[in-house]
């Protein structure tokens, strides 16, 4: 459940507000009440709730009026909204879909159903907001949560920090559309390799940085598959001339002409079999060190497993 999530509940029936508020409060949510549509709008902007439950028919402004107003503000484009309605007719629902309403509850609604739908919408919204818009892989909050979960479990686990080599130079020469194609292809390669471990987690840190959290005994095999598949795929990203000569001419970060090898990947493998990992920050620092070592490979992809004891 979304911890300490705030729910705005707007309905002109004091009895319904009391009953639903009690159900949501017992489930651990904070509840902000409004008795009409205009108050719902005012409190939404003031309190910034995580989810809105709006009655379809309210004084001053209807539930749909509130949705139109709230959705017109950039900060609330993705806020989950549930409409309470006694009229479950098709025309009403179609109108609501056009307004980007996430769910409907028909009165009288069961308390358990209300809580279940609220939890589901909050979970989906968190995943949507956290995911990388290009690859759709989980982003940094989910990555940190998964690593911390592994640390707490005390299982033997590994974290693969994956970083493309020469990606900026490639982007500069071939353009961002080609760069996005590379990132999508690389994410697919990493996801396929991670299938070796049914419990593995794949995340997109940002840019050309990816992460895999997996069991220790599968880590090296996953890294090996990623490096091998990327090296066989990389030439396909280039025009015929660059592909045949095995390098490309572009500019470096100082704006100077430079020769760059074809795209490859460096992977640093952090694990807890030889030393205790105590925090996400510790895992990140070790992963960055190992990744830098892997990226020093003169040509082609490489992975480096941490061999150091505590």
HUUR-V349169 format. One record per pair of residues at least 12 apart in sequence whose ideal C-beta (glycine too) atoms are under 6 Angstrom apart, sorted by sequence separation. I is the first residue (numbers start at 1). J is the second residue. If there is no record, write none. Layout:
i j
I J
I J
This chain:
i j
9 21
54 66
130 142
190 202
201 213
247 259
248 260
83 96
270 283
67 81
103 117
200 214
247 261
290 304
32 47
17 33
270 286
290 306
7 24
32 49
197 214
270 287
83 101
88 106
194 212
197 215
102 121
268 287
63 83
81 101
190 210
37 58
81 102
82 103
83 104
84 105
86 107
197 218
7 29
9 31
36 58
38 60
80 102
196 218
268 290
12 35
36 59
37 60
38 61
82 105
268 291
5 29
6 30
7 31
8 32
9 33
10 34
12 36
36 60
37 61
37 62
41 66
196 221
266 291
40 66
44 70
196 222
268 294
56 83
267 294
37 65
41 69
194 222
234 262
266 294
37 66
51 80
52 81
53 82
54 83
55 84
56 85
71 100
193 222
234 263
266 295
10 40
67 99
193 225
193 226
275 309
230 265
274 309
275 310
8 44
190 226
264 300
265 301
266 302
267 303
268 304
269 305
270 306
189 226
264 301
261 299
189 229
8 49
80 121
167 208
189 230
6 49
6 50
7 51
8 52
9 53
10 54
11 55
164 208
223 267
5 50
80 125
12 58
134 180
163 209
223 269
12 59
162 210
219 269
135 187
160 212
159 213
146 201
182 237
216 271
158 214
216 273
158 216
157 216
143 203
156 216
158 219
160 223
137 202
138 203
137 203
137 204
146 213
143 211
135 204
231 300
231 301
230 301
132 204
227 301
227 303
173 250
172 250
223 303
169 250
23 111
27 115
23 114
169 260
170 263
166 260
166 263
164 263
165 264
164 265
165 266
162 265
163 266
162 267
160 267
161 268
160 269
158 269
159 270
158 271
5 122
156 273
1 119
2 122
159 283
151 277
161 287
163 291
161 291
165 295
148 280
147 280
144 280
147 283
